[in-house]
């Protein structure tokens, strides 16, 4: 952990004042969009030799600015798609910053190849699309590529810091190329307002955990304030990885999903991106689109058109789509000579052998099907394998009766959205096709259930792309569906697509990012860890570490002290296999108990038999077992029950329910106490155990609704116990007893780590026992671990707890300091008066 100094609000390193001068005259806040590629087109003028740049209006990063706040300046950080000579880079940087608000990264070509073509395309991209490392042809993990990935992300961080004003600006990082960038930004500026959106799928934990650097990437993403995904499935997989690999639980509050991580709350955003309606509408109104529509309509007059537009890669399922067409023509011969699939192949983003093999397989399959079902002047599959301008794609969309997206795994995929809008048409297209403006609009979609937009298109026919027969049936259903039903489905899709466009997506993400960062300046921050294990510890100003130097002076000034200690997770580690206290623990407790001014209690949920055996050597130690149902003030006093008249008939109802869940949940167990029943699931599967716990909690609350019991969820337990039995009542009973004896405590220390200990913290902070005191007592409520708590102090772990108790023991005075009674006599008198 770094020095516990509050990091200043302006903790920004390596910022260049000259670089910031461009924005110094502007007081608008900035939204810095960081992506692998800048939304720019670049080419060198053949005559003058100068670089010419223009916005890439098809880039989603350029389009999203329409949804961002109008009072914010949008700045882009990313790489150019062309190589710029080193001696030209400074000049180009100034030009792009002044004219386009763009900051180029200029990653060296060798490094970029290792970073992008290596780690991104050979490791992350296949894995995120469920291609395991053992997949034939897949490359093994290359540490040098990972190092290049980290180095490239550092360069992006340098460029962001050049234009970042941490007090006002927001940073929005995009996609899997920059997954460790949040760590570098957070390390340089603790309060940077930072969002991340993943445009690809996020795999299940079983797939993701095969990545050797899985922990580094997860922790880096948790340095963002808001992490976004297209679908709930992708977010669920991410949350599952956080739970299984980092032990983090998420909570849903008022519609927001949050992860607590070292005092910070990382929010999860689930919203698919959309299309740019204005851009698409202007394309439809362009004369080129009208001309192309007339041409295609004349070329395929009388035919049923199905359109597919896909990037050429391994996961688009193009060959499977062709096989479905073959099955359709075979099963329904009436479509032979009538139905045509127009398959547009976008140029591949890489030239890997796997992509070339997939392309060759698609061509071979199409050729065989065309030879089998083709006629003179007719081929059922037409492949357009070249750059197709968008207006031409729009023309095919507008004329196709059905669109099919058959990917076996894909991110969002906006093709169905574009198809829907193009089928809605425009006045110009209506003129070209000679149809009335009030002509009913229809469309039919067949989409893979493995693509990101599938959940958004409830009127689409969803298919498993691997099931050839089912895809063929879906295509036939889409073509033969009555126009009335097609119209209803189309209208439903068009309403969604037109209202949830890219501007809506960007605006929603920005609003949630602002909400996620609202507490940035209200907490104190520390930096913890080295390298990619760096994270920020964020604590409330009133919540601080309990140091020996702070508590010992108060301890020494006081003459009547009460100390309450939880057991599991406080005195002994929660994960320890040996649950009995060590000789060191016994020694420390005996040292504290030997001071006649101290009343020391172990307050635990464990049974009295175990606790009395474990602390047999501690004669003057008070013990509260089963959350205070049993209490004794010392070894030589008898156990007393706090609720002796409790009716336990409810156990006959609760125990069978618990045991049924135990049998259904491998790794779980049921513990029967004298006052309570506990279902443990620490050793169960993390996901299944949590699900079963929530179900059991609901089940028990229903069946025990009329019983005098409470059902509570603790750390990997579900517990049922009588009402009124809490650790807080133990603290009240002990403190009241001391006060009645005229020994009102002037020092109270309470340490615990569980939810049940929060009752103790609340009880001692209420201070009802000090009403007759001349001065307020010194109260120290301390939780173990940095987490939201009613306590005002924290210690990191059980080692810190024992170190603190040793320090207090060393500061204790002689036994005869304030009283002539023996420790046992003193405690026995208090106990008898209380009873």
C-alpha positions, 0 to 999 in steps of 0.5 A: 500500500502506498503512503496513506496520504490523501491524493490531491484532486489534481493528481495528474502526472506527465501532463504537458501544459503546451498540449493543454493550451489548445483547450485552456481558453475553453471552460467546457468540460471534455468527453474524451473518446478513446478507441483503437482507431480514430474516426478519420479517413486519411490519404496523402495528396499525390501532387502536394504530398500533404496529408488530407484527413476527413471524418469517417462518418460510418464510424460509431465513434464519430456518430455517438457524439450526436448523443453527448452533451452539447456543452461538452467538447468531444476529443478523440484519442486513437491510432490512424489507419495509415503510417506517418513518418516520424518526422511528420508526426508532430505536424500531423498531431497539431493539425488533427488536434486543431481541425478535428479534436483528435489526438493520434497515438503513433504506435511504432509499427512493430509494436502495433503488429504485436499488439493488434495483430498479435494479442488482440486478434490471436488471443482476445478476439478468438477467446471472446468468441469462444475459441479455446486455446486448444482449438485447431490452428489457434496459437498458444499464449505468447508473453511477448504479445501480452507485453506489447499489449500493455506497452501500447495501452501505456502509450494511449494513457500518455496521450489521454493525460496530455488533454485530460483535465481531471476536475471536469473531464470524462473518459470513455474507453472502447473495446477489447484493445484497451482493457488495461488502459483504466489501470494506467489512467487510474494510477496517474489520476485517482479521481479520473471519471472513467467509463469502459464499453466492450463491443464484443461478447464477454465469454463465460467464466469457464472460457475466460479463466483459460486466459493466463492474464485473466486476473490482470484484465479483470482488475484493470476493468474494475479501475473504471467507474462504469463498465458497459455491455451490449447484453445481459448475458455478457454482463452476467459472464463478467460478474461471474468471473469477478465472483469466481476469480476475485470473490466479488459479489454484486448487488442491484439497487434501484435498477443499477447493478454495482460491484463493491471493490475496495470501497469503490462501486463499479456500476454495470451498464447493459444497453446495445448500441444503435445506428445513426438514423440521420446518416441512414436516412440521408443515404436512402434519399441519395439519388445513387440509392434510388438508381441502384434500387431501380437496377436491382429491381429490374435485375431480379424482377419476380424473384424472392430476395434474401440478403446477408451482409457479413464480415469475412471471418470464422464466426459469421456462419456463412457456410452454415447459411449456405447449407440452410439455403440448400436444405430449403431448396431441397425440402421446398422444391417450389422455391427452386428458380424463385429464391435468391440469396444475395451474400455480401462479403465485407473485406476481412480485417486480417489475412489469417489462414483461418479466415482464408480457409473459411472463405474458401469453404464458403465458395466451395459450398456455394459452387456446389449448391449452384451447380445442383439447383442452378438453372440457365440465368439463375443461381440460388446463391450470389456472392458479392466479394468486394467493397460495396458502397453503403448506398448499394447495400441499402438498395439490397436491404430495401428490396430483400423480403428477408434478412438473415444473420447467422453468426455462431458468435458475434457482438452487437451486429447492426445489420438487422437494424439497418435492414429494418430502417431500409425496409421502412424506405423513404419518399425517394425510394417510393418514387423509384419503386413506384409505390404509394407513400402509405403502402404497408411496410413489411420485413422479416428477420432471421437472426442467430440467438448468439448475436448481441442484437437478438434480445432487442429484436423480439419480433425476429425469428431466432435460430440456432445457426448449427441446426441447419434444418431449423434455419431452413424452416425459419427462412421458409416461415419468414418468406411465407408469413402473411403480410399482416404479421410481417407488418406488425413485426416490422413496426415493432422493430422499427419503433425500437430501432428508431428510438434506440439509435446511437445517440440514445445509447451515447446519451444513456451511457454518459448519464450513467457515467456521471451518476457513477462518478458522483462520489469521487470528491467525497471520499479519501483515496489511497493507491494500492498494489504494483503494476497491473494489480494497482487499484484505488482504496476509497474510503469515507472521510469519517472511516479510517484505519484504527492505528495503535498510536491512536487507540493506546492513549485513550486506552491508558487514560480510561479506568473501566474498559469493555472489549467485544471481539467477534471470533471467525474472521476477526480473531481467527481467519475466516478461511482457516481450516483449523478453527481453534484459536492458536496459542498466540491468540490465547496469550493475547486474550489472557493478557487483556483479561488480566487487567482488572479494568478490562471486561473482555467478551468473545461474541460469536455465532458458534455453539457454547460447547466449541467456544468453552473448549477452545477458551478453556485456558482463559479464566476471565474471558466472557463468552457469548455463544450463538449470537448471545443466546448463551452468555457466561462472564468467566470460566467459573460461572455457569451459562445463562440463556437470554431467552429461556422461554423461547419456543423452538417448534419452528425448527421442525418446519425449517430443518426439512427445508434446509436439508432438502437444499443441502441435498440439492446443493453439493458442498453445502451443509446444515448446522444444528445449534441449540437456538438456531439452524444454519445452512452453510454453502462456503464450499459449494459452487460460488454461482450455484451456492448464491442462487440457492441461498437466495432461493432458500432465504425466500423459501424460509421467509415464506414458511416461517412468516408466522413464527417468532424467528428471523431469517438472515443471510450472512457470509456464505450462510443462511441462518434462522434464529429466534427474534431478539437474539443479536450481538447488539443485545449482548453489548447492551446487556454487558454495558448495562450491567457494568453501568448498574454496578457503578462501573460505567465504561469510559472505553468501549472497543468492538471489532467484527467482520460480519453483518451480524457484527453491525448490530454491535457497532450500532448498539455501542454507538447509540451510547444509552449506557452513558447517560449518567456519565460525567463525560462521553466514553471513548468508543471504537467500532472497528470492522475487519476489511474495507467495506461499507459499515456502521463502524467508524474504523477498520483493520485490514485482517486478523493479523492487524487485529491481533497486532492491535490487541497485543499493543493494548495488552502491552499498555495494560497496567498492574492487576491491582491498579484500580480495584481490590477485587479479583477479576473473577469476583468483579465479573461475578458480582456484575453478572449476579446483579444483572440477572 
